[in-house]
Amino acid sequence: MYKETLSKDLAKFGRVGAATQELSQRVTNLGLGLLFLLIVWVGATIIAGEGEHRTFVIIAGIIGGYMALNIGANDVANNVGAAVGSRALTLLGALIIAAVFEAMGAIVAGGDVVATISKGIIDPKDIPNADLFMWSMLSALLAAALWINIATMIGAPVSTTHSIVGGVVGAGIVALGFAVINWPKMGLIAASWVVSPVLGGIIAAAFLAFIKANIIYRDDKIAGAKRWVPVLVALMAGVFSAYLMIKGLKRVWRPEPWVIAAAGCAVFAAVYAVVNPLIRRQAEGMENRNKSLRTLFTIPLICSAALLSFAHGSNDVANAVGPLAAIVGAAETGQVGGKVEIPAWVMFIGAAGISAGLLLFGPKLIRTVGQQITRMNPMRAYCVALSAAITVIIASALGLPVSSTHIAVGAVFGVGFYREWQTARRTHINHGRYGEKRKQMPPEDPVERARRRKLVRRAHLTTIVAAWLITVPASAILAGAIFWTLRTVRSF
């Protein structure tokens, strides 16, 4: 009795210690995040000069840094979450790879010019003066950053692009009325709420079904792996080369579609020629079980995490620095332009902020995407990564404005729901095949037990879908409220 009580007390102390350590880590990370914003403040103060809008530019720089931190904390999880959940990468390894390649993508391929109004929601010609433009952009940027911060706190990966779009809509409506918004464009963005996750989920489930049918469920799994893993690895290489040209390098190079297709085919052929003998040698002597197959997908998953992070950094850094660059441009010239040059210090804030946000606050969303929605292994994570790239390519060819966040998370759900369906189906078939031979059956019908087995956590599904649906309205309301408050306090 004494030993049991002592064990319970020690367990309680252990839980208290773990909770204290976690709280201490959160406080430390928060302090480091504030230190980053302090550095941004000092840097912006030095660079801003002595113009009329100097203070405004400094404040905008701090908010831009805050936005970049939140993008790193929330959006980057989609690129590395599946690889971490499958244990192809450790959390620390994923954080380092993602931080390095996010920064490289932003600096190397982030581009020198961005559109000032995200996604063509508002025509700059409709904005009467630079002051009104700067205050509305500041409101949109702050609202988007706040909403992404809230979503990160509740564990919901949301689209940063949709967040800034919502901010622009809300500030634009309060500043200039409903007529200024490009509503047909908003309709396309709303359609992507459905198209992105559904298409990503279907493609990921289709690849998982192919892998299961041709490798996992075969009697000789190793023979199936020798035949198909080189093809799958080469396919990933070819697809990712096209993905990088479409999404990762679009701000510095825009090749013709035939060039993208030819490059993808050439990379596929080259990688297959190199990987095929390597996989065959690696597979020799492997045991005929699923655990052996997982090692064959590890390196492709690490490469996919790096390439997805590079493309994300090059593309989504504009969500942090685009409005900030627009504000700086309007403050310096006194004019509202459709496009503006990005100053080097603004691009640095975006690149450094995304990497810092990932390292300090990213683990929570990485665990949600990679571990808490459904269980991952390297084969499932491969399907998620490949689906993300293919869906972006298809959407780009069709001219659909899809969200990479929605695609990646939709792919994770697609893999999980396919596993549920496949588990119930195989249990039903096996029960029908062998049920008569089994004299002693458990009291509970195994078919019903399999049908009720949930491999996707519905609580996360509800939270994430709800966050997706209200991202644009929530950001719009926040931006409208911020702009109204600022206009009330300061007439402009």
C-alpha positions in Angstrom: 0.0 0.0 0.0 2.8 2.3 0.9 4.6 1.6 -2.4 1.5 2.2 -4.5 1.0 5.6 -2.8 4.6 6.5 -3.3 4.5 5.6 -7.0 1.4 7.7 -7.5 3.0 10.7 -5.7 6.1 10.3 -7.8 4.0 10.2 -11.0 2.2 13.4 -10.0 5.6 15.1 -9.3 6.8 13.9 -12.7 3.7 15.4 -14.5 4.1 18.7 -12.6 7.8 18.8 -13.6 7.0 18.2 -17.2 4.2 20.9 -17.2 6.6 23.3 -15.6 9.3 22.6 -18.1 6.8 23.1 -21.0 5.6 26.4 -19.6 9.1 27.5 -19.1 9.9 26.7 -22.7 6.9 28.6 -23.9 7.9 31.7 -21.9 11.4 31.4 -23.3 10.2 31.1 -26.9 7.8 34.1 -26.4 10.7 36.1 -25.1 12.9 35.2 -28.1 10.0 36.2 -30.4 9.8 39.6 -28.7 13.6 39.9 -29.0 13.2 39.3 -32.8 10.6 42.1 -33.0 12.9 44.3 -31.0 15.7 43.7 -33.5 13.3 44.5 -36.3 12.3 47.7 -34.5 16.0 48.8 -34.2 16.8 47.9 -37.7 13.7 49.7 -39.2 14.6 52.7 -37.1 18.1 52.9 -38.5 17.0 52.3 -42.1 13.7 54.3 -42.2 15.5 57.6 -42.6 14.0 61.0 -41.8 11.0 61.1 -44.1 7.5 62.3 -43.3 6.2 58.7 -42.7 9.2 57.5 -40.8 7.3 56.4 -37.7 4.6 54.7 -39.8 7.3 52.7 -41.7 8.9 51.6 -38.4 5.5 50.4 -37.1 4.8 48.6 -40.4 8.1 46.9 -40.2 7.4 45.5 -36.7 3.9 44.3 -37.8 5.5 42.7 -40.9 8.0 40.9 -38.7 5.1 39.7 -36.5 3.3 38.4 -39.6 6.4 36.6 -40.7 6.7 34.9 -37.3 3.2 33.7 -37.5 3.6 32.4 -41.0 6.6 30.3 -39.8 4.7 29.1 -36.8 1.6 28.0 -38.8 2.1 27.5 -42.5 5.5 25.7 -42.6 4.1 22.7 -40.6 2.4 21.5 -43.8 5.8 21.0 -45.5 7.5 18.9 -42.9 4.6 17.6 -40.6 4.1 14.3 -42.5 7.8 13.6 -42.6 8.1 14.1 -38.8 5.0 12.0 -38.2 6.4 9.2 -40.2 9.7 9.4 -38.3 11.7 10.0 -41.5 12.8 13.2 -39.8 13.2 14.1 -36.2 11.4 17.2 -35.0 14.8 19.0 -34.6 16.0 17.8 -38.0 12.8 19.0 -39.7 13.0 22.4 -38.0 16.6 22.9 -39.2 15.9 21.8 -42.8 12.7 23.8 -43.0 14.3 26.9 -41.5 17.3 26.8 -43.9 15.3 26.1 -47.0 12.5 28.6 -46.2 15.1 31.3 -45.8 16.9 30.2 -49.0 13.6 30.2 -51.0 12.7 33.7 -49.7 16.1 35.2 -50.4 17.1 33.4 -53.6 13.7 33.1 -55.4 11.4 35.5 -53.4 11.5 38.0 -56.3 12.2 41.6 -56.5 8.7 42.7 -57.3 5.3 41.8 -55.7 1.7 42.9 -56.3 0.7 45.4 -53.6 -2.9 44.2 -53.4 -3.0 40.5 -52.8 -4.6 38.4 -55.5 -6.1 41.3 -57.3 -8.9 41.9 -54.8 -8.7 45.7 -55.1 -7.5 47.8 -58.0 -5.0 50.3 -56.7 -6.5 52.9 -59.0 -9.6 52.9 -56.8 -7.7 54.1 -53.8 -7.7 58.0 -53.8 -4.5 58.7 -51.9 -1.3 57.2 -50.4 -2.3 57.8 -46.8 -5.5 55.9 -47.1 -3.7 53.1 -48.9 -1.0 52.8 -46.2 -3.5 52.7 -43.3 -5.6 50.1 -45.0 -2.6 47.9 -45.8 -1.4 48.2 -42.2 -4.8 47.2 -41.0 -4.9 44.2 -43.3 -1.4 43.0 -42.3 -2.1 43.3 -38.6 -5.5 41.5 -38.9 -4.0 38.7 -40.9 -1.2 38.3 -38.4 -3.6 38.2 -35.4 -5.8 35.7 -37.0 -3.0 33.3 -37.9 -1.7 33.7 -34.3 -5.1 32.7 -33.0 -5.3 29.7 -35.4 -1.9 28.6 -34.2 -3.0 28.7 -30.6 -6.0 26.5 -31.2 -3.9 24.1 -33.4 -5.5 24.8 -36.8 -3.3 25.1 -39.9 -4.8 27.9 -42.0 -4.0 29.6 -45.3 -1.9 32.7 -44.8 -2.8 33.8 -48.3 -6.5 33.7 -47.4 -5.8 35.5 -44.2 -4.2 38.5 -46.0 -6.9 38.4 -48.6 -9.5 38.6 -45.8 -7.6 41.5 -44.3 -7.5 43.4 -47.6 -11.3 42.8 -48.1 -12.2 44.0 -44.6 -10.0 47.1 -44.7 -11.2 47.9 -48.3 -14.9 47.7 -47.4 -14.6 50.0 -44.4 -12.4 52.4 -46.3 -14.1 52.5 -49.7 -17.3 50.4 -49.6 -18.4 47.1 -51.0 -18.1 48.2 -54.6 -14.3 48.4 -54.5 -14.0 44.6 -54.0 -13.5 42.3 -57.0 -16.2 39.8 -56.0 -15.7 37.4 -58.9 -12.1 37.0 -57.8 -13.4 36.4 -54.2 -15.7 33.7 -55.6 -12.7 31.8 -57.1 -10.9 32.0 -53.7 -14.0 30.7 -51.9 -14.2 27.8 -54.4 -10.6 26.9 -53.5 -11.8 26.1 -49.9 -13.4 23.0 -51.4 -11.2 22.3 -54.4 -7.9 22.4 -52.5 -8.4 19.8 -49.8 -10.7 17.5 -51.8 -8.3 17.3 -54.7 -5.3 16.9 -52.4 -7.1 14.2 -50.5 -8.2 12.3 -53.6 -4.7 12.3 -55.1 -3.0 11.2 -51.8 -5.5 8.4 -51.3 -5.0 7.2 -54.9 -1.3 7.0 -54.5 -1.7 5.1 -51.2 -4.1 2.7 -52.8 -1.5 2.1 -55.6 1.3 1.5 -53.1 -0.8 -0.9 -51.0 -2.0 -2.9 -54.1 1.4 -3.2 -55.8 3.8 -3.4 -52.8 2.3 -3.7 -49.3 -0.4 -6.3 -50.0 1.7 -8.5 -52.3 3.0 -11.8 -51.1 6.5 -10.8 -52.1 6.7 -7.2 -50.9 10.4 -6.9 -51.7 9.9 -7.8 -55.4 7.1 -5.2 -55.6 9.4 -2.6 -54.0 12.2 -3.3 -56.4 9.8 -2.8 -59.3 7.8 0.2 -58.2 9.9 2.3 -55.6 12.3 3.5 -58.3 9.4 4.6 -60.4 7.8 6.4 -57.4 11.0 8.1 -56.4 11.7 9.2 -60.0 8.0 10.4 -60.3 8.5 12.5 -57.1 11.7 14.0 -58.5 10.0 14.9 -61.9 7.0 16.3 -60.3 8.9 18.4 -57.8 11.1 19.8 -60.5 7.9 21.0 -62.3 6.5 22.2 -58.9 9.6 24.3 -58.2 9.4 25.9 -61.7 5.7 26.7 -61.3 5.6 27.8 -57.6 9.2 28.1 -56.3 10.9 30.1 -59.0 7.9 32.0 -60.5 9.1 35.3 -59.2 12.5 35.1 -61.0 11.7 32.8 -64.0 8.5 32.0 -65.8 9.1 29.2 -68.3 6.6 28.0 -70.9 4.4 25.0 -70.1 6.2 22.8 -72.6 9.6 23.7 -70.9 8.2 22.7 -67.5 6.8 19.4 -68.9 10.0 18.6 -70.7 12.1 19.3 -67.7 9.9 17.1 -65.5 10.2 14.2 -67.9 14.0 14.6 -68.2 14.4 14.7 -64.4 12.2 11.6 -64.1 14.3 9.6 -66.6 17.6 10.7 -65.1 16.6 10.0 -61.5 15.1 6.6 -62.5 18.4 5.6 -64.2 20.3 6.5 -61.0 17.9 5.2 -58.4 16.8 1.9 -59.9 20.1 0.1 -59.3 20.5 1.7 -55.8 17.0 0.6 -54.7 17.7 -3.0 -56.0 20.9 -3.2 -54.0 19.3 -1.7 -50.9 16.4 -4.2 -51.1 18.6 -7.2 -51.3 18.5 -9.2 -48.1 15.6 -7.2 -46.6 12.9 -9.1 -44.7 9.6 -9.5 -46.4 7.6 -7.1 -44.2 6.3 -3.6 -44.1 9.0 -2.3 -41.7 11.6 -3.1 -44.4 9.8 -1.0 -47.0 9.8 2.1 -44.9 13.5 2.7 -45.1 13.2 2.9 -48.9 11.1 6.0 -48.7 13.1 7.9 -46.0 15.5 9.8 -48.3 12.8 10.9 -50.8 10.8 12.2 -47.9 13.7 14.3 -46.6 14.2 15.7 -50.1 10.5 16.5 -50.4 10.4 18.4 -47.1 13.4 20.5 -48.2 11.9 21.3 -51.6 8.5 22.1 -50.3 10.0 24.4 -47.8 12.1 26.2 -50.5 9.0 26.7 -52.7 7.0 27.9 -49.7 9.6 30.4 -48.7 9.9 31.8 -52.2 6.1 32.0 -52.7 4.6 32.8 -49.3 7.2 35.3 -48.1 5.1 37.8 -50.2 2.3 37.4 -47.7 4.5 39.0 -45.0 6.6 41.4 -47.1 4.1 42.3 -49.9 1.9 44.7 -47.8 5.0 46.0 -46.0 6.8 46.7 -49.3 3.7 48.4 -50.6 3.6 50.6 -47.5 7.3 51.5 -47.8 6.9 52.2 -51.5 3.9 54.5 -50.9 5.6 56.3 -48.0 8.7 57.0 -50.1 6.9 58.0 -53.4 3.6 59.3 -52.1 1.9 57.2 -54.9 -0.1 54.0 -55.0 1.2 51.5 -57.5 0.1 48.1 -58.7 3.6 46.7 -58.1 6.5 47.7 -56.0 10.2 46.8 -55.5 11.0 44.9 -52.4 13.8 46.6 -50.4 16.5 44.2 -49.2 15.8 44.9 -45.5 12.1 44.1 -46.0 12.9 40.8 -47.7 15.3 40.0 -44.8 12.5 40.6 -42.3 10.3 38.1 -44.1 12.9 35.4 -44.5 14.3 35.7 -40.9 10.8 36.0 -39.4 9.5 32.9 -41.1 12.5 30.9 -40.0 12.4 32.3 -36.4 8.6 31.6 -36.2 9.1 28.0 -37.3 11.9 27.3 -34.8 10.2 29.0 -31.9 6.5 28.2 -32.4 6.3 25.7 -35.2 6.5 22.4 -33.3 2.9 22.6 -32.2 1.4 22.6 -35.7 4.0 20.2 -36.9 2.8 17.6 -34.4 -0.9 18.4 -35.3 -0.3 17.8 -39.0 2.1 14.9 -38.7 0.9 13.0 -35.6 -2.5 14.0 -34.3 -4.8 13.9 -37.3 -3.9 10.3 -38.3 -0.9 8.0 -37.9 1.9 8.4 -40.5 4.5 6.1 -41.9 7.0 6.9 -44.7 4.7 5.5 -47.4 1.7 7.6 -46.3 3.9 10.7 -45.8 5.3 10.2 -49.4 1.7 10.2 -50.7 1.0 13.5 -48.9 4.1 15.2 -50.2 3.6 14.0 -53.8 -0.1 15.0 -53.6 0.8 18.5 -52.5 3.1 19.1 -55.6 0.8 17.4 -58.1 -2.3 19.3 -56.9 -0.5 22.7 -57.3 0.6 21.7 -60.8 -3.0 20.7 -61.8 -4.5 23.8 -60.3 -1.9 26.0 -62.0 -2.7 24.4 -65.4 -6.5 25.0 -64.8 -6.0 28.5 -63.4 -7.5 27.7 -60.0 -6.3 29.7 -57.0 -5.7 26.8 -54.5 -4.1 26.9 -51.0 -1.0 24.8 -50.4 -2.1 24.6 -46.7 -5.5 23.2 -47.6 -3.9 20.8 -50.1 -1.4 19.3 -47.6 -3.8 19.0 -44.7 -6.5 17.6 -47.1 -4.0 15.0 -48.3 -3.4 13.9 -44.7 -7.1 13.5 -44.1 -7.4 11.7 -47.5 -4.8 9.2 -46.4 -6.5 8.7 -43.1 -10.0 8.2 -44.5 -8.7 5.8 -47.1 -7.1 3.7 -44.4 -10.4 3.6 -42.5 -12.3 2.5 -45.6 -9.6 -0.1 -46.5 -9.4 -1.5 -43.0 -13.2 -2.0 -42.8 -13.3 -3.5 -46.3 -10.4 -6.0 -45.7 -11.8 -7.1 -42.4 -15.2 -7.7 -44.0 -13.7 -9.8 -46.8 -11.5 -11.8 -44.4 -14.4 -12.4 -42.0 -16.5 -13.7 -44.8 -13.7 -15.9 -46.1 -12.7 -17.5 -42.8 -15.6 -16.8 -40.5 -17.2 -20.3 -41.0 -14.0 -22.0 -40.1 -13.6 -20.2 -36.8 -15.6 -22.1 -34.2 -15.0 -19.6 -31.4 -15.8 -16.1 -32.3 -15.5 -13.2 -30.0 -18.7 -11.8 -28.6 -18.3 -8.6 -30.7 -18.6 -8.8 -34.5 -15.1 -8.0 -35.9 -16.7 -6.4 -39.0 -18.7 -3.9 -36.9 -15.6 -3.3 -34.7 -13.6 -2.4 -37.8 -16.3 -0.3 -39.2 -16.4 1.7 -36.0 -12.6 2.1 -35.8 -11.7 5.6 -36.5 -8.2 6.3 -37.9 -8.8 10.0 -38.3 -9.5 12.2 -35.2 -12.8 13.9 -35.8 -12.1 16.6 -33.3 -9.2 17.9 -35.4 -11.2 17.6 -38.6 -14.0 19.8 -37.1 -11.5 22.4 -35.7 -9.5 22.7 -38.9 -12.5 22.9 -41.3 -14.1 25.5 -39.1 -10.9 27.6 -39.1 -10.7 27.3 -42.9 -14.3 28.5 -43.4 -14.0 31.5 -41.2 -10.4 32.6 -42.1 -11.5 35.2 -44.7 -14.5 36.5 -42.7 -12.5 36.6 -39.4 -9.5 38.4 -41.0 -11.9 40.8 -42.8 -13.8 41.6 -39.5 -10.5 42.2 -37.7 -9.1 44.4 -40.4 -12.3 46.4 -40.7 -12.4 46.9 -36.9 -8.7 47.9 -36.8 -9.1 50.3 -39.7 -12.2 51.9 -38.3 -10.5 52.3 -34.9 -7.4 53.9 -36.5 -9.6 56.2 -38.6 -11.6 57.2 -35.6 -8.4 58.0 -33.6 -6.6 59.7 -36.5 -8.6 61.3 -39.3 -7.3 60.5 -42.8 
